[in-house]
């Protein structure tokens, strides 16, 4: 019974050693006899790896040391620059239908309601153009483009807000 158990252990030994994480430092060799069980033969030699590690007091000290790091301190002088706003203008045109323009403005512009759209339309017809709202650049260009894609066309323009220095 002992020889069968030893044979089975020796059969699985290479598999166990293959999945054992080690750092090879020295190697020893053993000669094994063939296994008489079931007519299987085991290899004549098997490589066994032994690992030796030395721990010194210096390495222990290094492991316990804390890392020093610098904490960012805000000096309060940092100025944050805001992105410039862009203005969307409705350009007046005598060919407009007030109902069409006000409905499209309500649908496209987020800050405009029915009363606001009517006031913007009236101002654009009297003066030639009227401010619809101030938005980030991408939003302003998007809203102006959406108004221009209406059928029939609604003339709109996105302009950078003038800087007041």
N, C-alpha and C positions, 0 to 999 in steps of 0.2 A: 504494500500500500504506500509505503514511503517513497519507493522509486517512481510510482505513477504520479504522485503529487509533485515530486521533484521534476519530473519530465514536463508536466503541465506548467509549472512555474518557469522553467527554463524556456519553454516554447513562447510564453508571453513576455518574457524579459526584454527582448529587443523592442517590442511595441511600447512597453512602459517607458523604457529609456528614451525612445524617440520623442515622446510627448512630455518629457521632464525638462523644464527650463533650467539649464545649468551653464556655467561658464567653465569651459575645460581648462584645467591647469595642469593636471597630471593624468596619464593614462596607464592603466594596468590591463593585462591580458590574462584570461583564464582559458584553459582547455576543458571542454566539456565532452562527455562521452555521448554516444548515440543513444537515443531513446528506444527501448525495445517495444514500447507500447504501440500497437496498431501498425507496426512495420515502418514507422516514421523515423527518419534520421534527423538529428539536430546538427547544427553547424559545429565544426571542430573548435572554432574559436569565436569568442564574443568579446566585444570591446566594452569595457565598463569605464565610465568617466567619473572621476572623483573631483570635487571642487573644495578648495580650501580658501577660506577668507580670513583675513586678519583685521581686527578692529583695534584701532589705537585710540588713546584718549583725545588726540588732536582731532580725529575725524568725528568723534562724538561732540566735541565743542563746536565744530563747524555746523553740524546738523541742528544744534540748539540755538545758534545765533539768529537773531531777528534781522530782517532786511530793513535798512533805513530808507525811507522814501520821503520826498519833499511834497508837502501838501500845497496845492495851488491856493494862493491867497489873492483875493480880488482887491485890487488897489482902488477901485471906485472911479478911476479916470477913464475907463473903457467906454467909448461911445458906440452905441449900436445904430448903424445906419439903416433906416427903413427903405424898403423898395419904393421907387417913385410910383405914384398912382397915374393912371391914364384915364382920360375923359372920353366918354362916348357921346357923340353929337348926332342929332337927327338933323338932316339937311332938308330944308323946306322945298316943296315942289307943288305947282298948281295942279298936277295930274293925280295927286293923292286922293284916295277915298278915306275920310276920317275914320269910319268904322273899321276898315281894313288895317290902317296904321295903328290905331289904339289897341286892337285885338292882338296884333303881332307883338307890339311892345309889351303888353301884359304877359304874353306867353314866353317871351325870350328874356326880358330883363327881370331879375329877381326882386328889385326894390320898387318896381313900378306897379301901381294899382290902376283902376279905371279912371279915377279922378286925375291922378298924376299924368297918365298917358294923354288925356284930353288937354291938360295944361301945356304939356311939352309940344303936342301937335299944334296948338294955337300959337305958341311962341315961335315955333319953327316957321309957320306960315307968315307971321308978321315980320320977324326980324331976318329970317333967312336960314337960321340954324338955332338949335336949342340943346342945352346940356341935358343928357338923359341920366348920367350917373358917373361916379368915379370908381374904378376897379383896378386890380392888378393888370399888368400889360397883357398877359395871355387871355385873361377873361375879357378885357375890353376889346381886344382884336376879335375874339370869338363872337361876342355879342354883335359887333358891327358887321361881321361877315354873315351872321345868321339873318340880320335885318336885310342885308343886301341880297340874300338868296330868296327872299320872299317873292311870291308871284301874285300880283305885279311888284316890281322892285321897290324897295324903300331905301333911299339913299342915307347912309350913315357913315360915320368916320370915327376912328379911334386916334386920339392925339395925346402926346405926353403932356402932363400937367406942367405949366410953366413954374420954374423955381423962383421962389421969393427969398432973395438973400438980403 
